[in-house]
Amino acid sequence: MLQKDLGAADRLFGGIMLAWLDEAGASYAISQAGTGSLVTRHITEMDFVAPAWVGDVLAVYGRVARLGTTSISIQMRVIAEDPDSVSTREIVNTTFVFVAVDKWGKKVALKGA
């Protein structure tokens, strides 16, 4: 985490975390669903469990929570590590739902679904 990622309270700004999770979740969903034509459809509540501070190293862990006909749900956890103490803590957990679409934005079946 860098200084530029902080909000007014000198902690990780939630909007930055949201953008990172959208990118990470989409990348993982694309690899698991076998298509690059996915869009973010829904985000469950963002549970900010603990703050992240400047210097923390963040890791995003994801898993497929559900694979539907046209959508894939990715559950994600973010773990922060303080490199000085090597202590870790969960800072965020959420689930993003991505939907396969055609070039007109209409839902289509996932490959293999």
Residue, then its C-alpha position, 0 to 999 in steps of 0.5 A: m500500500l502506498q500513500k496515494d491509496l489512503g483516504a482522509a483517515d490515513r487508512l486504505f480508501g475503500g474505493i481503491m480497494l473496490a477497484w482492485l477487487d473488481e480487477a482481481g475478481a474479473s481476471y480470476a473469473i475470466s480464467q475460470a469461466g473460459t471467456g473474456s466477455l464478463v461484466t460486473r453484475h453484483i457485489t455483495e456487501m463489502d465487509f471491511v474487517a480491519p484497516a490497511w496501513v501504508g507499507d502493508v502488503l496486500a494479497v487477494y484470495g479468490r474462489v469460485a463460489r457459484l458457477g451458473t449458466t450465464s454468471i460466475s460468483i467469485q468470493m474474495r478475501v484480502i489479507a494484509e501483511d505488515p512486513d516489519s512484524v510479518s503479522t497478517r490480518e484479514i481486512v476485507n471479504t466480499t463476493f462479486v458476480f460476473v455475467a457473460v455478455d455478447k457485444w450488445g450487452k445481452k446475457v449469454a451462456l458461459k462456455g461449458a455451462 
